[in-house]
Amino acid sequence: MKDALALAGRVLEKLTATHAGGGENDHLTLDTWEWPQGVAVYAMLKLWRATGDSAVLGRVRDWYEGHIARGLPPRNVNTTAPMLGLTVLYEHTRDARYRSLIEDWALWVINGMPRTQEGGLQHITTHDENPQQLWDDTLYMTVLFLLRAGLALQRPEWVAEAEYQLTLHIKYLHCPHNGLWYHGWTFEGRHHFGGAFWARGNAWITAGAPEFLEWMPQGAARRLLMETWREQCAALLPLQDAQTGLWHTLLDHADSYVETSASAAIAYGLLKGARLGWLGEDAARAGLRAAEGVAAQIGPDGWVANVSYGTPMGMDLDFYLGIPLRPTAYGQGLAFLMFTELIGAQ
Protein backbone atom coordinates (compact mmCIF):
# COMPACT_ATOMS: atom_id res chain seq x y z
CA MET A 1 0.00 0.00 0.00
CA LYS A 2 1.95 2.98 -1.31
CA ASP A 3 0.01 5.60 0.68
CA ALA A 4 0.36 3.80 4.05
CA LEU A 5 2.69 6.40 5.53
CA ALA A 6 0.43 9.29 4.56
CA LEU A 7 -2.63 7.53 5.95
CA ALA A 8 -0.82 6.72 9.19
CA GLY A 9 0.15 10.37 9.54
CA ARG A 10 -3.43 11.51 9.00
CA VAL A 11 -4.72 9.09 11.63
CA LEU A 12 -2.04 10.16 14.11
CA GLU A 13 -2.65 13.87 13.61
CA LYS A 14 -6.36 13.46 14.29
CA LEU A 15 -5.65 11.57 17.49
CA THR A 16 -3.09 14.00 18.89
CA ALA A 17 -5.20 17.05 17.98
CA THR A 18 -8.32 15.84 19.82
CA HIS A 19 -8.78 16.81 23.47
CA ALA A 20 -11.17 15.66 26.16
CA GLY A 21 -14.35 17.62 26.38
CA GLY A 22 -16.91 15.10 27.44
CA GLY A 23 -19.10 12.89 25.30
CA GLU A 24 -17.74 10.57 22.67
CA ASN A 25 -14.37 12.33 22.38
CA ASP A 26 -13.24 11.03 25.77
CA HIS A 27 -12.32 7.70 24.18
CA LEU A 28 -10.62 9.44 21.26
CA THR A 29 -8.33 11.81 23.14
CA LEU A 30 -4.82 11.17 24.49
CA ASP A 31 -5.53 13.43 27.47
CA THR A 32 -6.22 10.48 29.79
CA TRP A 33 -4.23 7.43 30.96
CA GLU A 34 -6.28 4.32 30.20
CA TRP A 35 -6.28 1.33 27.90
CA PRO A 36 -7.31 3.18 24.70
CA GLN A 37 -4.36 5.53 25.18
CA GLY A 38 -2.04 2.65 26.10
CA VAL A 39 -2.87 0.90 22.83
CA ALA A 40 -2.38 4.10 20.84
CA VAL A 41 0.92 5.10 22.46
CA TYR A 42 2.41 1.64 21.96
CA ALA A 43 1.41 1.87 18.29
CA MET A 44 3.07 5.29 18.10
CA LEU A 45 6.30 3.73 19.32
CA LYS A 46 6.00 1.06 16.64
CA LEU A 47 5.48 3.82 14.09
CA TRP A 48 8.60 5.59 15.37
CA ARG A 49 10.63 2.39 15.00
CA ALA A 50 9.24 1.79 11.52
CA THR A 51 9.97 5.31 10.27
CA GLY A 52 12.71 6.69 12.55
CA ASP A 53 10.60 9.84 12.93
CA SER A 54 11.97 11.57 16.02
CA ALA A 55 8.91 13.83 16.21
CA VAL A 56 6.73 10.80 16.96
CA LEU A 57 9.15 9.70 19.67
CA GLY A 58 9.08 13.22 21.11
CA ARG A 59 5.30 13.16 21.29
CA VAL A 60 5.39 9.88 23.16
CA ARG A 61 7.96 11.14 25.66
CA ASP A 62 5.97 14.31 26.23
CA TRP A 63 2.83 12.23 26.80
CA TYR A 64 4.49 10.13 29.49
CA GLU A 65 6.21 13.08 31.12
CA GLY A 66 2.95 15.00 31.34
CA HIS A 67 1.03 12.13 32.91
CA ILE A 68 3.80 11.25 35.34
CA ALA A 69 3.97 14.88 36.46
CA ARG A 70 0.20 15.02 37.00
CA GLY A 71 0.08 11.66 38.77
CA LEU A 72 -1.11 8.30 37.50
CA PRO A 73 -4.58 6.86 38.12
CA PRO A 74 -5.47 3.88 40.35
CA ARG A 75 -4.11 0.58 39.13
CA ASN A 76 -6.10 -2.06 37.32
CA VAL A 77 -5.84 -4.19 34.19
CA ASN A 78 -6.74 -1.34 31.85
CA THR A 79 -4.60 1.38 33.43
CA THR A 80 -1.66 -1.02 33.16
CA ALA A 81 -1.83 -0.87 29.35
CA PRO A 82 0.31 2.30 28.97
CA MET A 83 3.10 0.64 30.96
CA LEU A 84 4.03 -1.48 27.94
CA GLY A 85 4.98 1.63 25.99
CA LEU A 86 6.85 3.03 28.97
CA THR A 87 8.93 -0.17 29.09
CA VAL A 88 9.80 0.24 25.42
CA LEU A 89 10.72 3.87 26.10
CA TYR A 90 12.88 2.83 29.06
CA GLU A 91 14.78 0.38 26.88
CA HIS A 92 15.59 3.27 24.56
CA THR A 93 16.40 5.95 27.14
CA ARG A 94 17.51 3.98 30.25
CA ASP A 95 15.86 6.71 32.30
CA ALA A 96 16.01 5.57 35.95
CA ARG A 97 12.68 7.24 36.72
CA TYR A 98 10.98 5.03 34.15
CA ARG A 99 12.68 1.94 35.56
CA SER A 100 11.46 2.69 39.06
CA LEU A 101 7.88 3.15 37.91
CA ILE A 102 7.97 -0.01 35.78
CA GLU A 103 9.30 -2.06 38.68
CA ASP A 104 6.74 -0.68 41.11
CA TRP A 105 3.84 -1.35 38.76
CA ALA A 106 5.02 -4.84 37.80
CA LEU A 107 5.36 -5.78 41.47
CA TRP A 108 1.78 -4.65 41.97
CA VAL A 109 0.67 -6.92 39.11
CA ILE A 110 2.53 -9.82 40.74
CA ASN A 111 1.54 -9.17 44.34
CA GLY A 112 -1.44 -6.83 44.39
CA MET A 113 -3.69 -7.43 41.40
CA PRO A 114 -6.78 -9.48 42.37
CA ARG A 115 -6.66 -13.15 41.38
CA THR A 116 -9.16 -15.75 40.26
CA GLN A 117 -9.09 -19.39 41.08
CA GLU A 118 -5.93 -21.03 39.74
CA GLY A 119 -4.09 -17.73 40.14
CA GLY A 120 -5.43 -15.96 37.05
CA LEU A 121 -5.27 -12.17 36.74
CA GLN A 122 -8.81 -11.04 37.47
CA HIS A 123 -9.98 -8.52 34.88
CA ILE A 124 -10.43 -5.64 37.30
CA THR A 125 -11.12 -2.31 35.57
CA THR A 126 -11.65 1.29 36.62
CA HIS A 127 -15.37 0.76 37.16
CA ASP A 128 -15.80 -2.98 37.82
CA GLU A 129 -14.01 -5.62 39.88
CA ASN A 130 -15.29 -8.51 37.72
CA PRO A 131 -14.63 -11.12 40.43
CA GLN A 132 -13.33 -14.49 39.25
CA GLN A 133 -13.37 -13.39 35.60
CA LEU A 134 -10.74 -13.99 32.91
CA TRP A 135 -10.94 -11.81 29.77
CA ASP A 136 -8.83 -12.12 26.64
CA ASP A 137 -8.22 -8.33 26.82
CA THR A 138 -6.04 -8.91 29.91
CA LEU A 139 -3.31 -10.56 27.88
CA TYR A 140 -2.79 -7.44 25.76
CA MET A 141 -3.40 -4.86 28.49
CA THR A 142 -1.33 -6.37 31.30
CA VAL A 143 0.50 -9.61 30.48
CA LEU A 144 2.41 -8.17 27.52
CA PHE A 145 3.77 -5.50 29.84
CA LEU A 146 4.72 -8.04 32.51
CA LEU A 147 6.68 -10.12 29.99
CA ARG A 148 8.47 -7.12 28.47
CA ALA A 149 9.25 -5.68 31.90
CA GLY A 150 10.65 -9.00 33.07
CA LEU A 151 13.01 -9.08 30.12
CA ALA A 152 13.97 -5.40 30.35
CA LEU A 153 14.65 -5.49 34.10
CA GLN A 154 16.05 -9.05 34.10
CA ARG A 155 13.37 -10.48 36.36
CA PRO A 156 12.85 -14.08 35.18
CA GLU A 157 10.09 -14.65 37.74
CA TRP A 158 7.98 -12.02 35.96
CA VAL A 159 8.58 -13.76 32.64
CA ALA A 160 7.51 -17.05 34.21
CA GLU A 161 4.32 -15.46 35.56
CA ALA A 162 3.51 -14.00 32.15
CA GLU A 163 3.93 -17.45 30.63
CA TYR A 164 1.62 -18.93 33.24
CA GLN A 165 -1.06 -16.32 32.57
CA LEU A 166 -0.86 -17.06 28.86
CA THR A 167 -1.33 -20.79 29.34
CA LEU A 168 -4.17 -20.30 31.85
CA HIS A 169 -6.03 -17.96 29.51
CA ILE A 170 -5.55 -20.40 26.63
CA LYS A 171 -6.98 -23.17 28.85
CA TYR A 172 -10.22 -21.30 29.55
CA LEU A 173 -10.74 -18.93 26.60
CA HIS A 174 -9.54 -20.77 23.48
CA CYS A 175 -12.28 -22.86 21.88
CA PRO A 176 -10.94 -26.25 20.73
CA HIS A 177 -13.91 -26.74 18.41
CA ASN A 178 -13.38 -23.78 16.09
CA GLY A 179 -10.00 -22.26 17.03
CA LEU A 180 -11.46 -18.89 18.06
CA TRP A 181 -11.39 -17.23 21.50
CA TYR A 182 -14.29 -16.55 23.80
CA HIS A 183 -14.47 -13.03 25.24
CA GLY A 184 -14.42 -14.22 28.84
CA TRP A 185 -14.72 -16.97 31.42
CA THR A 186 -15.98 -16.88 34.99
CA PHE A 187 -15.14 -19.34 37.73
CA GLU A 188 -18.42 -18.30 39.40
CA GLY A 189 -20.76 -20.69 37.61
CA ARG A 190 -17.97 -21.79 35.22
CA HIS A 191 -19.24 -20.51 31.88
CA HIS A 192 -18.32 -18.24 28.96
CA PHE A 193 -21.04 -15.62 29.60
CA GLY A 194 -22.78 -15.06 26.22
CA GLY A 195 -20.47 -17.46 24.42
CA ALA A 196 -19.41 -14.66 22.07
CA PHE A 197 -16.54 -14.98 19.64
CA TRP A 198 -16.11 -11.21 19.72
CA ALA A 199 -13.90 -9.75 17.03
CA ARG A 200 -11.85 -7.27 19.04
CA GLY A 201 -11.34 -9.78 21.84
CA ASN A 202 -9.96 -12.20 19.28
CA ALA A 203 -7.94 -9.38 17.73
CA TRP A 204 -6.06 -8.79 20.99
CA ILE A 205 -4.76 -12.34 20.53
CA THR A 206 -4.09 -12.09 16.80
CA ALA A 207 -2.09 -8.88 17.26
CA GLY A 208 -0.61 -9.67 20.66
CA ALA A 209 0.63 -13.20 20.00
CA PRO A 210 3.39 -12.14 17.56
CA GLU A 211 4.70 -9.72 20.21
CA PHE A 212 4.72 -12.49 22.83
CA LEU A 213 6.36 -14.91 20.42
CA GLU A 214 9.12 -12.44 19.51
CA TRP A 215 9.99 -11.86 23.17
CA MET A 216 9.32 -15.19 24.91
CA PRO A 217 12.14 -17.63 25.60
CA GLN A 218 11.96 -20.99 23.87
CA GLY A 219 9.95 -23.52 25.83
CA ALA A 220 6.60 -25.21 26.29
CA ALA A 221 4.59 -22.02 26.85
CA ARG A 222 5.89 -20.42 23.66
CA ARG A 223 5.20 -23.59 21.69
CA LEU A 224 1.64 -23.77 23.01
CA LEU A 225 0.98 -20.12 22.14
CA MET A 226 2.41 -20.55 18.64
CA GLU A 227 0.15 -23.50 17.86
CA THR A 228 -2.92 -21.90 19.45
CA TRP A 229 -2.37 -18.65 17.55
CA ARG A 230 -1.83 -20.43 14.23
CA GLU A 231 -5.07 -22.30 14.77
CA GLN A 232 -6.87 -19.04 15.48
CA CYS A 233 -5.43 -17.36 12.38
CA ALA A 234 -6.51 -20.29 10.20
CA ALA A 235 -10.02 -20.02 11.65
CA LEU A 236 -10.18 -16.29 10.94
CA LEU A 237 -9.38 -16.48 7.23
CA PRO A 238 -12.68 -17.96 5.99
CA LEU A 239 -14.62 -15.54 8.21
CA GLN A 240 -13.24 -12.43 6.45
CA ASP A 241 -16.02 -10.44 4.78
CA ALA A 242 -15.72 -10.88 1.03
CA GLN A 243 -17.00 -7.42 0.18
CA THR A 244 -15.10 -5.20 2.63
CA GLY A 245 -12.10 -7.33 3.66
CA LEU A 246 -13.01 -6.69 7.30
CA TRP A 247 -14.28 -9.00 10.03
CA HIS A 248 -17.69 -8.94 11.69
CA THR A 249 -17.98 -7.84 15.31
CA LEU A 250 -19.31 -11.34 16.06
CA LEU A 251 -16.89 -13.32 13.97
CA ASP A 252 -19.15 -16.25 13.21
CA HIS A 253 -22.27 -14.14 12.55
CA ALA A 254 -22.14 -12.64 9.07
CA ASP A 255 -25.24 -10.57 9.82
CA SER A 256 -23.36 -8.58 12.49
CA TYR A 257 -21.66 -5.35 11.45
CA VAL A 258 -18.06 -5.27 10.21
CA GLU A 259 -15.75 -3.58 12.73
CA THR A 260 -12.61 -1.61 11.88
CA SER A 261 -10.45 -1.72 15.01
CA ALA A 262 -10.56 -5.52 15.26
CA SER A 263 -9.90 -5.83 11.55
CA ALA A 264 -6.85 -3.56 11.79
CA ALA A 265 -5.42 -5.56 14.68
CA ILE A 266 -6.08 -8.85 12.91
CA ALA A 267 -4.44 -7.49 9.76
CA TYR A 268 -1.39 -6.50 11.82
CA GLY A 269 -1.07 -9.97 13.30
CA LEU A 270 -1.50 -11.73 9.97
CA LEU A 271 0.95 -9.47 8.16
CA LYS A 272 3.57 -9.68 10.89
CA GLY A 273 3.16 -13.43 11.21
CA ALA A 274 3.63 -13.87 7.48
CA ARG A 275 6.63 -11.55 7.42
CA LEU A 276 8.33 -13.52 10.18
CA GLY A 277 7.63 -16.83 8.45
CA TRP A 278 5.21 -18.10 11.08
CA LEU A 279 2.15 -17.87 8.80
CA GLY A 280 1.73 -18.58 5.09
CA GLU A 281 0.94 -16.54 2.01
CA ASP A 282 -2.78 -16.96 2.56
CA ALA A 283 -2.44 -14.98 5.80
CA ALA A 284 -0.45 -12.27 4.02
CA ARG A 285 -3.12 -11.95 1.32
CA ALA A 286 -5.88 -11.73 3.91
CA GLY A 287 -3.89 -9.12 5.84
CA LEU A 288 -3.45 -6.97 2.75
CA ARG A 289 -7.14 -7.23 1.88
CA ALA A 290 -8.01 -6.18 5.41
CA ALA A 291 -5.56 -3.28 5.25
CA GLU A 292 -7.30 -1.97 2.15
CA GLY A 293 -10.61 -2.34 3.96
CA VAL A 294 -9.34 -0.41 6.98
CA ALA A 295 -7.91 2.33 4.74
CA ALA A 296 -11.35 2.73 3.18
CA GLN A 297 -12.73 3.55 6.63
CA ILE A 298 -10.38 6.50 7.18
CA GLY A 299 -11.99 9.81 6.42
CA PRO A 300 -10.31 12.92 4.99
CA ASP A 301 -10.13 14.32 8.53
CA GLY A 302 -8.23 11.25 9.79
CA TRP A 303 -11.02 9.67 11.84
CA VAL A 304 -11.17 5.90 11.66
CA ALA A 305 -14.83 4.99 11.20
CA ASN A 306 -16.91 1.97 12.25
CA VAL A 307 -15.03 1.34 15.50
CA SER A 308 -17.08 -0.27 18.25
CA TYR A 309 -16.98 1.54 21.58
CA GLY A 310 -15.59 0.07 24.80
CA THR A 311 -17.23 -3.31 25.36
CA PRO A 312 -17.74 -4.94 28.75
CA MET A 313 -18.71 -8.59 29.10
CA GLY A 314 -21.97 -9.51 27.41
CA MET A 315 -24.40 -12.12 28.67
CA ASP A 316 -25.91 -12.67 25.21
CA LEU A 317 -24.98 -12.00 21.60
CA ASP A 318 -27.45 -9.12 21.23
CA PHE A 319 -25.38 -7.17 23.74
CA TYR A 320 -22.48 -7.00 21.28
CA LEU A 321 -24.74 -5.97 18.43
CA GLY A 322 -25.87 -2.98 20.47
CA ILE A 323 -22.42 -1.49 21.07
CA PRO A 324 -22.31 1.93 19.34
CA LEU A 325 -19.77 2.88 16.69
CA ARG A 326 -17.58 5.87 17.60
CA PRO A 327 -14.05 7.19 16.94
CA THR A 328 -11.66 6.06 19.67
CA ALA A 329 -7.98 6.27 20.57
CA TYR A 330 -7.58 2.53 20.19
CA GLY A 331 -9.30 2.64 16.80
CA GLN A 332 -6.78 5.25 15.67
CA GLY A 333 -3.91 3.38 17.32
CA LEU A 334 -4.71 -0.04 15.90
CA ALA A 335 -5.03 1.47 12.42
CA PHE A 336 -1.53 2.90 12.47
CA LEU A 337 -0.23 -0.21 14.25
CA MET A 338 -1.38 -2.04 11.14
CA PHE A 339 0.28 0.56 8.92
CA THR A 340 3.66 -0.13 10.54
CA GLU A 341 3.64 -3.55 8.86
CA LEU A 342 3.03 -1.84 5.53
CA ILE A 343 5.58 0.92 6.05
CA GLY A 344 8.41 -1.38 7.11
CA ALA A 345 9.46 -3.89 9.73
CA GLN A 346 10.35 -2.59 13.20
HELIX and SHEET records of a PDB file:
HELIX    1   1 ALA A    4  ALA A   17  1                                  14    
HELIX    2   2 GLY A   23  HIS A   27  5                                   5    
HELIX    3   3 TRP A   35  THR A   51  1                                  17    
HELIX    4   4 SER A   54  ARG A   70  1                                  17    
HELIX    5   5 VAL A   77  THR A   80  1                                   4    
HELIX    6   6 PRO A   82  THR A   93  1                                  12    
HELIX    7   7 ALA A   96  ASN A  111  1                                  16    
HELIX    8   8 GLN A  117  GLY A  119  5                                   3    
HELIX    9   9 ASP A  137  THR A  138  1                                   2    
HELIX   10  10 LEU A  139  VAL A  143  3                                   5    
HELIX   11  11 LEU A  144  ALA A  152  1                                   9    
HELIX   12  12 PRO A  156  LEU A  173  1                                  18    
HELIX   13  13 ALA A  199  TRP A  215  1                                  17    
HELIX   14  14 ALA A  220  LEU A  236  1                                  17    
HELIX   15  15 LEU A  237  LEU A  239  5                                   3    
HELIX   16  16 THR A  260  ARG A  275  1                                  16    
HELIX   17  17 GLU A  281  ALA A  295  1                                  15    
HELIX   18  18 LEU A  317  LEU A  321  1                                   5    
HELIX   19  19 ALA A  329  ILE A  343  1                                  15    
SHEET    1   A 2 GLN A 133  TRP A 135  0                                        
SHEET    2   A 2 GLY A 184  THR A 186 -1                                        
SHEET    1   B 2 TRP A 247  HIS A 248  0                                        
SHEET    2   B 2 VAL A 258  GLU A 259 -1                                        
END                                                                             
